[in-house]
Amino acid sequence: MSNVENTPVEQEAHHGTLVSYSVGFILSILLTVAAYFSVVNQLLPGRTLVALIVGLAVTQLLVQLLFFLHLGRESKPRWNVMVLLFMLVVIGILVIGSLWIMYNLDYHMMPHDVDTYLLEEEGIQ
């Protein structure tokens, strides 16, 4: 008995072509270079630059998902979407937890008024 799911035509649909991999690679390089040069040359002020970098990062994520992980081209996308959602939850927990820890370390370890602290405790003027 032959298994229809393992035919070469069916397997070919899950893999990308050299053109799609090349386009994905070039887009990834361009997005990385754009982020690098926008920071190095300080093209935008503070928060706007951060928003640009976040936008470029999200675009980079979408390029990686579409061109290299082939999200959306599979025959049963439910499992891939569930794995993607789980990955987003784990990344969210890591990022929020890391920011929370860094904020608490900053709050508890750094004196709030450095000048007063230096004058009173260290005698430095």
Secondary structure, 3 states (H helix, E strand, C coil): CCCHHHCHHHHHCCCCCHHHHHHHHHHHHHHHHHHHHHHHCCCCCHHHHHHHHHHHHHHHHHHHHHHHCCCCCCCCHHHHHHHHHHHHHHHHHHHHHHHHHHHHHHHHHCCCCHHHHHHHHHCCC
